[in-house]
Amino acid sequence: MVKRDVVYSDAAGASLVCYSQTKDDKELCSNTYVLTTVVVAEGVVARPPLIVVDAGFFPSAEVAAARQCGAPITVVVSHCHGDHTRQLSRYHHGVGALAMSPTDARPIGETPRIPLHDGDRLDCGPAWGVLRVLEVPGHSHGHIALWDEARRLLFSGDTWFGGDVVGSHSPKHAAALYASVDRLRALQPAVLCPGHGPIVFEGEIDL
C-alpha cells in the first residue's frame, strides 16, 4: 500500500509530497520525498527542477508532469541501502534523471552518480531555493542529510527520526552515528522528514 501526503506548500509554488509504503500493512518501508514547484507566468505553467529525495518509490504522476514540461529531474540518495535505492535505475534509465549520492557511498548497480560532499548546495529552483548537504555518517557507510535553512526543514535519512536513533550496522560506527544525531539536533528543525515513519513537526521533535 502506498500513501501520499502533502507535507508542505506555500504561495511561492513550492510543494513537498511524501510517498510512504508498507508491506502487508505492517512493515514500514522507506519514504520518498518529492519537491515540486509550479510557477504561473503570463498564463503559462512552468516547472523548475523536480527533486526526489531517496528512490524507494517512483512517483509516476509528478515525473510525467515534469517530463511534459521539459523540467529536469534530480534524485538525491541519502545512503545506499536497498530500500532507499530500489527505483534508482528506473529514474536514470527510464526518464534520464540525474542521480546524486554521498561521496563515499558504495556503488549502486551501473547507475552513474554525482558525489555529494559536506557543505554542497543544491539549487532547487526559485521557489525552493537551496538545500545544504550535511555528511552524517554512522547508520551506513556514506550517509547525508539535506537542510533547508529558510524553512528549517530537514531530510534526515535513517540517521534520526526525531526521537529514536536507528542503529548502526557496525558497532565501530556507533560513535559516529551519535555524533551525527547531535549535529542534526543542533539545527533545531521545525519539520523533520525521516527515511521511515511519519513526518515530525516542531513541538514533537525530541531535542
Stockholm file with secondary structure:
# STOCKHOLM 1.0

chainA/1-207         MVKRDVVYSDAAGASLVCYSQTKDDKELCSNTYVLTTVVVAEGVVARPPLIVVDAGFFPSAEVAAARQCGAPITVVVSHCHGDHTRQLSRYHHGVGALAMSPTDARPIGETPRIPLHDGDRLDCGPAWGVLRVLEVPGHSHGHIALWDEARRLLFSGDTWFGGDVVGSHSPKHAAALYASVDRLRALQPAVLCPGHGPIVFEGEIDL
#=GR chainA/1-207 SS CEEEEEEEECTTSEEEEEEEEEETTTEECCCEEEEEECEEETTEEECCCEEEECCSSCCHHHHHHHHHTTCCEEEECSCCCHHHHTTHHIIIIIHCCEEEEETTCCCCTTCCCEEECTTCEEECCTTTCEEEEEECCSSSSSCEEEEETTTTEEEEETSCCSSCCCCCSSGGGHHHHHHHHHHHHTTCCSEEEESSSCCEETTTSCC
#=GC SS_cons         CEEEEEEEECTTSEEEEEEEEEETTTEECCCEEEEEECEEETTEEECCCEEEECCSSCCHHHHHHHHHTTCCEEEECSCCCHHHHTTHHIIIIIHCCEEEEETTCCCCTTCCCEEECTTCEEECCTTTCEEEEEECCSSSSSCEEEEETTTTEEEEETSCCSSCCCCCSSGGGHHHHHHHHHHHHTTCCSEEEESSSCCEETTTSCC
//
